[in-house]
Amino acid sequence: MATFNPPKSQGLKSSTFVQPPSDRTLSFPALYDWQGEHSHDHPLFLYEEDPGLKRTIKWGEAIQGFHRATRYVRDT
């Protein structure tokens, strides 16, 4: 079976984004943790909190939220 390796074209000129390894050694949850560590200050979500007020959630902050939500679901 042939393996498809897409070209690495995303984030090449970004000072805040680091491409994760593409060798499939990371599980899906581990991939999120990896991005949180290596692209901590890279924007993940941008939305309008109030009219004219934009809010950016960066990888580092999002990962903390993912872990908090996981603990909540696990404990309930």
N, C-alpha and C positions, 0 to 999 in steps of 0.2 A: 504494500500500500504506500503510495506517495504521500509525503508530508508537505503540507502547504505552509510556507514561511513567508508571510506578507512582508513587503519592504518596510523598513523602519523609517517612516517619514514624519511621524508625529513628535513634536517637541524638540526637534533637532536644534532650533535656535532659541530655546527657552532657557533662562538662567535658573528657573525654579522647578523644572520637570526633568526627571530622570527616567528613562525607559526601563521597564522591568526586564528581567531575563526572559527570553523567548524559548527556553529549552524545556518548558513544561515541568520544571522541578518544583514549582510552587503550586500549592492548592489554591482554590479560589479565595478562601478566607486569608491565607498567607499572602496572597498577592495584594490584598487591601493593606495588610500590615506593612508589607514591603514599601508600598507607595507612601504610606504615612510616615515612614522613617526616611525615605530617600527623596521624597517630593513634598516634604512637610509644609512648605510655604506656597505650594502651587494651588491656584483656585480649582475647586471641584464643582461648586454650585454658585451661581450668581442669580439673585432674584431681587425684586422690588418689595421691600418690607412695608413701606408706606409710600404714597405718591411722592416721587422725586428722591426717595431714599433707597439706595441700592445696598444690598448686603451680600458679602462674599464669604462663603465657607471654604476654608482651605483644607487640604488633605489631612493635616495634623489634627485639626479640630473635628473633622468628620470622623476620623478613626476613633477618637475618644467617644463620640456619640454612638458609633456602631457598637463599641464594646459595652457602653452603658446600657444600650437597648438589649444586647445579648444577655447581659447579667439579669436584667429585669425579666426577660422572657424565661430564662432558665429558672429563676427563683419563684416564679408565680405559677 
